[in-house]
Amino acid sequence: MSDVRSDFLRFVAVVFAVDVLGLGLWQVLPPETSIRTAVLFGTLVVAPLLGFLLVYAPAASEAG
């Protein structure tokens, strides 16, 4: 059970780090640029995907 908890905490840490990075970039960009919206929505999509790929994908490839 501790493996599940450890993996989940690593997943949350990766998602949080990517979100902080994306929101920091979003805040730096000027409000009148359209890229600002793309960065915001991209961060919301990329963060969980990157978290999954970094935490759970290696374990799945080892099991197979």
Backbone as a ProteinNet text record, in pm:
[ID]
protein_1_A
[PRIMARY]
MSDVRSDFLRFVAVVFAVDVLGLGLWQVLPPETSIRTAVLFGTLVVAPLLGFLLVYAPAASEAG
[TERTIARY]
81.8	0	85.6	206.2	289.1	340.5	353.7	391.2	285.6	161	50.7	53.5	72.4	76	196.8	310.5	431.7	416.1	361.7	339.4	239.7	135.6	35.3	93.6	174.9	237.2	335.1	407.8	496.5	415.9	302.5	215.1	164.1	118.4	67.7	179.5	299.3	411.9	446.7	446.2	476.2	367.4	241.4	130.9	138.4	164.4	174.3	289.6	405.6	522	495.3	433.5	402.6	299.1	199.9	99.5	162.3	250.4	316.1	400.1	472.5	553.3	465.8	357	267.4	196	151.5	83.3	180.7	305.5	406.6	433.1	442.5	459.8	337.7	219.2	95.1	91.9	139.1	137	236.5	347.4	450.4	408.6	333.4	293.3	198.8	207.3	116.6	-28.7	-125.3	-265.9	-325.1	-272.4	-333.4	-289.4	-204	-159.6	-252.1	-275	-362.4	-290.2	-158.2	-81.8	-104.7	-144.1	-167.5	-277.9	-384	-492.5	-445.7	-367.2	-315.5	-224.4	-144.2	-56.6	-139.3	-245.5	-329.8	-397.7	-461.9	-529.6	-430.1	-317	-214.6	-159.1	-142.2	-93.3	-191.7	-319.6	-420.6	-426.1	-390	-390.3	-257.2	-148	-15.2	24.3	-15	28.7	-10.1	-137	-168.4	-107.7	-97.8	-38.5	109.2	181	322.2	339.8	252.4	257.7	238.7	143.7	119.2	239.3	293.6	405.5	531	553.3	673.1	660.2	538	521	472	364.5	300.3	345.7	389.2	430.7	553.2	656.1	770.3	731.4	643.5	600	520.6	441	362.6	453.1	557.3	647.2	731.5	763.9	837.7	751.8	622	531.7	505	516.4	480.7	586.6
-120.3	0	125.9	116.9	236.5	272.6	173	202.5	288.4	256.1	333.5	475.5	488.5	621.9	701.6	637	702.6	748.9	661.8	699.1	813.6	807.9	914.3	1048	1046	1169.9	1224.9	1135.6	1181.1	1240.7	1178.2	1229.9	1369.3	1385.9	1516.9	1620.6	1582.2	1676	1720.6	1627.4	1663.5	1754.8	1721.5	1804.1	1944	1950.6	2080.5	2163	2100	2171.9	2225.2	2144.7	2189.9	2301.7	2290	2396.5	2527.6	2520.4	2642	2705	2623.4	2674.6	2739.4	2672	2726	2852.1	2855	2974.5	3090.7	3059.8	3164.7	3224.9	3140	3188.3	3267.5	3219	3288.5	3428.4	3441.2	3569.8	3668.4	3617.8	3704.1	3760.4	3682	3725.7	3844.8	3935.2	4050	4006.5	4073.7	4032.7	4038.8	4121	4136.2	4029.7	3935.7	3831.5	3710.5	3649.5	3532	3406.9	3409.5	3294.3	3270.5	3373.7	3362.9	3260.9	3263.2	3166.6	3025.8	3013.7	2882.6	2825	2908.9	2862.4	2813.6	2885.9	2847	2712.1	2697	2571	2458.3	2491.9	2391.1	2335.9	2423.1	2378.9	2282.1	2311.5	2224.1	2087.5	2080.1	1952.1	1879.2	1952.2	1891.2	1841.4	1909.9	1873.3	1730	1690	1551.1	1449.1	1485.2	1393.3	1369.9	1475.8	1464.2	1389	1415.8	1342.5	1193.6	1157.1	1015.7	952.9	1022.7	966.6	950.9	1041.8	1034.1	934.8	915.8	832.3	692.6	681.8	552.7	478.4	547.4	479.4	390.4	434.1	342.7	215.9	227	108.9	14.9	69.4	-14.2	-85.4	-19.4	-81.6	-191.4	-176.6	-279.7	-402.5	-382.8	-494.3	-580.3	-520	-591.3	-674.3
0	0	0	55.4	59	-80.4	-169.8	-308.3	-376.1	-352	-411.5	-357.9	-229.2	-168.9	-219.3	-227.2	-274.8	-419.9	-504.4	-644.8	-656.1	-576.2	-581.9	-537.2	-432.8	-386	-488.7	-556.2	-664.2	-778.7	-813.3	-918.6	-882.4	-760.5	-715.7	-718.1	-678	-678.1	-819.8	-914.8	-1054.5	-1109.9	-1085.7	-1135.5	-1074.1	-946.2	-878.7	-934.9	-956.8	-1009.7	-1150.1	-1235.1	-1371.3	-1367.1	-1280.3	-1267.7	-1220.4	-1122.9	-1073.4	-1183.9	-1258.1	-1368.1	-1475.5	-1513.1	-1614.9	-1569.9	-1446.1	-1396.7	-1378.7	-1345.2	-1338.4	-1475.6	-1576.3	-1713	-1758.1	-1722.9	-1758.1	-1697.7	-1575.8	-1506.4	-1568.1	-1620.3	-1677.2	-1813.4	-1889.4	-2023.7	-2016.6	-2114.2	-2114.9	-2137.2	-2072.2	-2080.2	-2221.3	-2308.4	-2441.3	-2541.1	-2501.2	-2594.2	-2586.8	-2702	-2705.3	-2657.1	-2657.5	-2610.2	-2461.7	-2392	-2247.3	-2217.6	-2295.2	-2277.2	-2312.6	-2417.9	-2456.8	-2349.1	-2286.1	-2178	-2059.9	-2027.5	-1914.4	-1938.9	-2053.8	-2082.7	-2109.9	-2171	-2193.8	-2064.8	-1966.4	-1836	-1771.2	-1783	-1722.2	-1788.7	-1916.1	-1988	-1970.5	-1979.4	-1978.5	-1840	-1735	-1599.8	-1561.8	-1573.4	-1537.2	-1633.8	-1760.9	-1857.6	-1826.6	-1798.8	-1765	-1632.7	-1536.6	-1410.4	-1430.4	-1514.7	-1543.3	-1613	-1712.5	-1787.7	-1702	-1609.8	-1526.4	-1411.2	-1360.7	-1241.2	-1275.9	-1353.7	-1374.4	-1499	-1602.3	-1725.4	-1705.9	-1633.2	-1611.1	-1535.4	-1440	-1364	-1453.8	-1543.1	-1634.3	-1734.3	-1779.2	-1875.8	-1809.5	-1681.1	-1609.7	-1584	-1565.9	-1535.3	-1658.8	-1776.6	-1899.1	-1959.1
[MASK]
++++++++++++++++++++++++++++++++++++++++++++++++++++++++++++++++

